[in-house]
Amino acid sequence: MKNIRNIAIIAHVDHGKTTLVNQLLVSSGTFRDNEEIQDRMMDSNDIERERGITILAKPTSINYKGYRINIIDTPGHADFGGEVERIMHMVDGVLLVVDAFEGTMPQTRFVLKKAFEAHVKPVVVVNKVDRPNGDPNRVLDEVLDLFIELGADDEMLEFKSVFASALKGTSSYSPILSTQEETMDPIFDTIIQEIPAPDTDEDSPLQFQPALLDYNDYVGKIGIGRIAKGKIHVNDMVTCCRLDGTTKNFRIQKLYGFLGLKRIEIEEAGAGDIIAIAGLPDLNVGETICTLNTPLPLPILRIDEPTLQMTFGTNSSPFSGKDGKELTARKIEERLYKETQRDVSLKVERIPNSESWIVSGRGELHLSILIENMRRQGFELEVSKPKVIIKEIDGVKCEPYEDVQIDVPEEFMGSIMESLGSRGADLVHMNYDQNQVRIQYVIPSRGLLGFMTNFMTLTKGYGIINHTFKEYRPILKLSVGERNIGVLVSTDTGQATPYAIQHVEERGTLFIEPGDDIYEGMIVGENKYDSDLAVTPVKEKNLTNQRSSNKDSTVTLKGARKLSLEECLDYINTDELVEITPNHIRMRKKILNTAERKKFEAKQRLDKKD
């Protein structure tokens, strides 16, 4: 029997999953003494490292005391929850990581519920025990309450717990901080003792089901999963049981195993091993690879449906082509469909007779990460305001709802409750802790569109908000999701001047600075009032031959408000777009010409009256 343990590390975002994997890799002796080791090694993607979040689930493997421990680091953000669900079918246990200060959070509940549904055994790691004001005992009680609430059976309620500081590389079996030692052995030993070994039936016919996909230009699609039964070798002819019930024979071109951070080529693997295979160009998540002409399909894995969509289009602004290299519809379409090869939660559909596509995903972060990756790869494009996907269930039109948890100082509670109430949110629970309040709501997903920017303003940056998809419910008859404040829109094309900006900034808050290139129809600021205002930010001061008494005075301007990509997507209304290029993110009106736009808006107002 093989000494294998297959586990996933699950947690709420920023509770320390990836840092913990880092320490497990380091302390297991997986690296040579002279090998350079960096923080959060599993976050290999640039955006992951910059934002401190895990976007893609990644497998790794550790050798410890004669055991092979296969670990899958999972995303903590709700937008990537679909990956967590599928990974549960690859493992026999999970490490549930919980912050010793924050305790259980919305995503803790979500990932633990997925673990219970898949019947995998949990081990609890209370992380960040050295954090000021941390309370491991309170957090452990919260975890137990959550287990009971989610319907854990008696065996699950007897979970084992370990206390650790992943950042410092210490752990112990006791919540007392003084017992922490510089070792990860308590975690390794608990995994070996508590997590069951996988079924290692190598004599039965082959069954392998990819739960994750990767892609590279040399071998095409790569399916990552666990071998349920049997053995597999490079160059074997095998049968793929497709999702539609048909079968297809193909040859295994490559087999990969995992050790540390490396994906290594292997010649064979058997039941219980987590591996990656290549050889079938159109392999899909949930299909089953079987012994040749012996189709034995495993149950199809459920893939979360998209809840949010937006329109991607070729860049139609006057500055198109100034920054990027990838501009054409053909290039953008190729890139979008290539992304669907790797990301099964993403759907792309071409709008007929146009250079636009409807791209559907799991949330704003999911889609904004794709946009950011494309921007860095030299693409120029324009995208619309995100909108929720309406589904018909039993003849009733339904929209997605989300669980929202907000931690906020008590002084801001009133304005937050008022704002969420107007967006269709229902209060579920409220808890006071000294001057902090934790409020839990259920809200339509569209009620959160445009709320994030408003939230940071209302709480002066002191609020923390977390949300996760709950379910589809009948559509709420409430108009929400649009920005209530107007914008300042440029009437001219040129370069912004200090003289012009000085006069424009009296009207509101500017998003531009002197020297910025501006075009007609571009949004250059936020108006003080709820209507849009056309402004001229490129006007030069008229020169005369008259001496001015204040000729030596300098123009003093306020700093511009800079919005990130996510903030821009959150900010725009349905009649606006975000233009994305490698070096710039600009907001603009769909109709750039000022006169045409005013005619269109006037016609809309008349139509509403009728």
N, C-alpha and C positions, 0 to 999 in steps of 0.2 A: 504493500500500500504506500502511495506517495505521501510525503509529509508536506501537504499544501494547505494554505489558508487563503481564501479569497474574501477580501473585505472592501467596502467603500467607506470613504470618510465624508460624512454629511453634517451640515450645520447651516445656521443663518449666515448671511453675508458678513464678513469681517470678524468672525469669531475665532479665526486662526487655523482653518483647515490646512491651507497650503504651507504655512509656517511649521505646522506640526509634521506634515509629510517631510519637509526639509530636515527637521531634527531626526526623524526616524531613519532617513537615508544616511545622514552623517554618522549617527551613533551606531548604526549597524555595521560600519566598516565597509560600506559599498564602494567608497571612493579611495583612491590611492592617497598616501600622505602628501604627495606633491601636487595633487589635483586641486585646481582653483574652485572654490565653492562660493556661490553667491546666494543672497537671500531669495526666498520664494522661487527656487529653481524650477518648480513645476509650471510656473507661469512664464512660459517661453515666448509668448506672443508680446510684441511691444506694447500694445494697448493694455494687455493684462498687467504688465509690469508698471505702466504709468498710473493706471487707475487703482491698482491694488485689488483687482477682482479676478476670479477665475471665470473664463468664458466657455472654454471647452473642457470636457471631462478628459482626464489623461490617465492611462495606466502606468504603473511602475512596479518594480519587484525588488524584494529584499531577501537576502539569505540570513537566517538567524538560528543558531544552535541546531543546524541540520534541517530546518524548516524553510520552505519557500513561501514567503508571505507576499501575495499579489495585492497591491493597493490601488484603488481608483480614486483619484482626487476629483471631486465633483463641484460643479458651480453652486454658489450659494444664493445667486439672485433669482427671483421668481421667473424672470423671462426665460431662463434656461432650465426650468424645472423638468421639462420633458426628458432631458438627458438623465436626470436623477432617477426618474421612474424606470427607464429602460435598463439602467445599470443594475437595478435591484435584481434583475434576472441573471446577472453574471456573478453574483456574490452569495455567500452563505451567512454573512454578518456585516454589521456596520459599526463604525466608531461614530457615535453622536457627540460632536464637540459643542460645548455650551460655555459662553463667556461667564466668568465668576462674578462679574459686576452686572451685566445686562440681563443675564438669565435667559429664560425661554422667550423667543421672539416669533413673529408670524411664520418666517421660513423654517424655524425649528419644528413647528407644528406640521408644516407641509411635508418636509422631508421624512419626518418620523412616521407620518401617516402612510407615506409610500412604502416605507420599510415594513410596517405592520401588514399592509395589503399583500406584500410579496413574501410574508412569513420568514423574514431573515432576523437573526438574533442581534440585539443591540448591546454594545458596551458603551458606557457613558464616560467621556473625558471632560472633566471640568477644567477648562483652560484659563490662563491668565490669572492664576491664584495669587500672584504677587501684585495684582493691580490695586491701587489705592481704593479703599471702600468696597473691595470685593468681598463677597460673603458666600463661600462655597457651600455651606450647609443650607442656606436659604435657597440657593440655586438647585441643589439636589432635591429639596422638597418640591420646588416648582416642576422639576423634571418628573418626579413621581406623580404629581397631580396631573401632568400632561399625559403620562402613560395611562392613568386611570380614565381620564377624559376620552382618550382615543380608543378605549376598550381593550387594553392589553390583557392577555390571560395571565394566570398565576405564574407561569414559568417566565414570561417576559418581565413581570413585576419584580422578579428576583435578580434584576440586572446587576452586574458588577460595575464599579466605578473606580476611576483613577483620577488623581489630581495632578495638574501639570502647569508648567510655564513653558510653552513651546519656544517663546522668544529666547529664554535663558537656557533651554535644554535641560530642564529639571522635571522630575516627577516623583510621586510617592502614592501609597495606598491611603494616606491620611489627609484630611483637609487642613491640618495644622501646617502653617507655612514653614516652620522650623524643621519639618521632616523631609522637605524637598532635597533631593540629591541630584547631582549632575549625571543623570542616566535616563534612558528611555526604557530600561528593562521592564519596569512594572507594566508598561503598555504592551510591549512584545509578549511578555509571559501571560498577561490576561487574554490577549488575542488567541494564543496557542491553547490555553486551557478552556476558554469559553466558546470560541467560534468553532462550529463543527467543520470537519474535513469534507471536501466535496465528494460527490459520487465519482468513483474512479473506475467505472466499468469499461475497460478497454476491449473486452471480447465481443461486445454487441456491435451491431452496425453503426456507422458514424452518424452523429447528429451534432451539428454546429450551427448556431444562430447568431448572426451579427447584431449587436445592440447599438453600436456606434459606427460611423463611417469616417474615413479619412480619404484623402485624394492626393496623388502626386502625378506629375506629368509623365513619368517613366512607366509606371505600372497601372495608372488609372485609379479606379476606386479600390479602397482597401477596407475590408470588413473586420471590425474588432469585436470579439465576443469570447464566450467560454465554450469549450467542447463539452457537450452534455454526456455523450457516450462515444465509444470507439476510438480509433486512431486515425491520424491524417499524415500524409507524406507529401513532400514536394514532387510534382509531376504526376500525382494521382489523378485519374479521371474520376470525377464525382458528378452527382446529380443535384441540381438546385431546385427545390420546391418553391415555385413563385407564389406571390401573394394572390394571384388570380386563379390559383389551382393548377396551372400548367407546370411542366418540368422542363429543365434545360441541362444538358450535359456540358461540362467544361473541364479544363485541366488546371490544376493548382500550379500557378507560375512561381509564387513566392510564399513562404511562411515566415512570420516574424514572431519572436518572443520579446519579452521586456526584462531589462535588468538595469536598475538605477534609472538614469535618464536616457538610456540608449534603447533603441529598437534594433534588435539583433536578428540577423537571418538564421533560421534553424532548418533542419532537414525533416524533422518529424515532431509530433506532439500527440498527447493522449488526453483522455477524459479528465476533467478537472483543471486543465491548463487554460489560461487566458492568453489568446494569441491573436494575430492579425493575418488575414489571407488576401491574396491578390490573384486575379485570373479571369474574373467575370466583369466586363466593362459596365454592366447595368445592374450590379448587385444592389439590393435594397435592404434596409433595416427590417428585421422580422422574418426574412426568408430563411429556409433551412437547407444547409448543405449536408447531403447524405451520401452513403456508399453508392457507387454507380448502380443505377437501375433498381435501387431499393428505397423508394421515396417513403420516408417516415417523418412528415412535417411536425414540428413543435407548434404549440399555440402561438398565433400571430401576436406580436407585441403591439400594444396600443400606443399610438403617437398622438400627442396633444395637438388639437386643432389650433390654427392661428386665431387670435382674438382681435388683432389690429391690422389695418392696412393703410398704405399710402401710395401715391402715384409717383413713380420715378420717370423723368423725361430727359431728353437731350437739352443741354444748356441753350436757352434762347435769348439770353441777355446780350446787350451790345458789347460786353467784354468777353464774349465766348471765344475761346481759343487763345487767350492771352497767357494763361497759366498752364493748362493741362495738355497732355499729349493724346489721351484717349477721349475723343469727342463724339465719335459717330454712334448711331443707333446700333450698328452691327457689333461694335466693340462692347458697348454697355450690355447688350442682350447676351453676348457670349459670357461676360463676367457674371451676370446675374444667374444664368443657368448653371454655370460652373459652381456657384455657391450652393445651389440646390443639390448638387452631387454630394456635398459634405454635410449640409445642414438639412435634416429631414423635416424640421419644423417650419421651414421657409417655403412659400409658394409664390411662383412668378407667372403672371399671365399678361400677354401682349394685348394692348388695346387696339382693335382693328383700325387700319388706315391711319395710324399715328406713329409717332416716335416716342410712345409712352408705355409704361408697364404698371400693372397693379401688383405691388409686392406686399405679401401678407406675412406677418410674423407674430411672435408671442407677446410683444410689448414694445414700448418706445426704445428701451435700451437695446433690445434685440436688433431692431432695424437701424438704430443710430450707429451701432458697432459695425454693421455692414457698410453703411455710408462712409464712416471714418476710414475703414480699410480701403475702400475704393478711392477715396480722396488721396490717401497716401500712395496709391499705386498709379497716380497721374490722371485719374478720371475727372471730367467735369460733368456735372448733372444738376438738375433742379428737382426738388421734391415738394410735395404738397403737405398740408396739415394732416397728421394721422387721424383716422376715424375708426370707430369700432366696427366689427363685423357682426351683422345681424343674422341670426339663424332662426329658421322656422321649426319649432318643436311641437308636434301634435296639432298642427294647424295654427299655432299661436306664434307671432313674431317675438323673439327673445333677444336680449342683449347681455353681454358679459357683466358680472358683478365682481367686486373685489373686497377682500378683507383688508382694512387699513388700521394700522396701529401708529399712534402719534405720541411721542414723548415731548413735553413742552413745559417751560416755566409757567407757573400758575397765572402770572399776570397777562399772558397772551391767550389763555384758554377761551375767553369770551369771543374774541374776534375769529378764532379758528372754528369754534362751534357754529358761529353765525354763517361763516363762509361755506362750511361743509353742508350745513342745513339747506342753504339755497341751491346746493348742487345735488340734492336728492339723497344725502347720506342719512342712514339710520344709526343712532347711538346704541351700541351693544353693551359696553362696559366702561366704567371710569374708576381709576384707582389713584389715590393721593399718596405721595411719599415725600414728606417735608415740603419743599416749595415746588416739587415737580409733579406733573399730572400725566398719567398714561391713559389715553382715550382710545377706545376701539370702536370702529364703525364698519358697516357694510354699505358700499356705495357703487352706483353704476360706473363702469370703467370710463365712460365718457365724462363723468363728473370730475375725474382726475386730470383730463386733458386741459392744459393751461393752468392747472392749479399749483404745480411745483414752484414756479417763479413767484407766484402770489404768496405761497406758503413761507418762503424764505424772507419775503418782505414783512409779512405779518408777524413773524417770530424773531425778526432782526437777526436771523442766522442761528438762533439758539434751538430751534426745533429739529427733531429727528422724525422722519416719516418712513414707514415701511408698508408695502402693500403686496398682496399676492392674490392670484386669480381664485375665485371661489366657485362660481357656477353661472349658468345662464338662467335668467329670469325674464318674465314678460316685460316688454319695454315700458319704462316709466315715462308718462306724458309730462315731460319737463324739458325746457330748452336750456341746455347747459353745454359747456365746452368751448364757447366763444369768448374771446378777450373783450372786456367791457370798456376798455380805454382806447382812444384813438391814437393814430401814429402821424408822424411828420414825414411827408413824402416829397422827394426832390422833383422840381419842375425842369431842371436843367441837367446837362451832362458836362462834366469837366472836373477840375480839381478843387476840393474844398479849401476855402480861404479863411484865415482868422477873422477878417473883417465881416464876412458873411455869417460865419458861425456865431460871432458875438451877438448878432441880431436874432438869429434863429433860436439860440439856447434860452432866450426869454420865454419861448413858447412851450418848453418842456425839457425832457432829458434827452441828450444826444447819444447816438451810437457811433459817431464818426469823429475824426480828428482832422486838423488842418493838414493838407497834403494828400488825404485819401482821395482815390478816384471815385467819382460819383456818376450815376447815370439817371436819366429821367425815369421816374417810377420806382426808384430805389427807396426803401424805408431808411431814413437817416436818424430817426429819434422817436420818442414817445410824447404824444401831446398831453397837455394838462387836462384836456376835456375828453368826452366820449366820442367825438367825431374826428375824422381824418382832416389834416390840414396840409395844403400844398405850400412848400417853402423853397427858397433859393439859397442853397449853401455854397454856391460857387461864384458869387458876385464879387468882383474886384472893386476897391474904392476908386471913385472917379478922381483923377489927378487934375489939379488946376495950377495956375501960376500965382495963386494967392498964398501968402505965408499963413500958416495956422498957428494960433497961440498955444495949442496943445500938441504941436507936431512931434514932440519927443516922447509923448506918452505911449506906453505899450499896451497891447490888448491882453487882458487877463481872462483866461477861459477856464471853465470847470473841466474836470476830467471826464472823458467819455465813458459810458457804461458798456462794458464788453460782455457779449453773450456767447456762451459755448454752443456747440452744435445742438445738444439736447435742449438747452434753453431756447434756442431759435425755433426748434420744432414745436416746443411747448407754447411759444409766444404767438406764432402766426395764426391768422384767421383763415377761413375757407377761401377768401378771395386773394390770398397771398401765397408766395412760394419762398423756399430757401434755395439760394444758388450756392452750390458747393464746388470749389476748385481746390487744387493742391495748396494754394496759399491764402485763400480767402473764403469766408462764409458770410454771405450777404442775404438780407431779407428784402423782398421786392413785392410789388403788386403784380397780379397776373396780367392785368392790362397796364402797360407801361405809359402809354400816351395820356397825358393829363386830361385833355379835352374829351377823348373817347371814354376814359374811365368815368368822368363826371356824367356823361350822357347815359352810360350803362347804369350807374348808381341811381340816377334820377328815374330811369325806366323801372328799376327794381322797386323803388319806393311807390311808384304809381301802381305797379302790379299788386303790391301788398295791400294798398287801399281798396283795390277792386275785389 
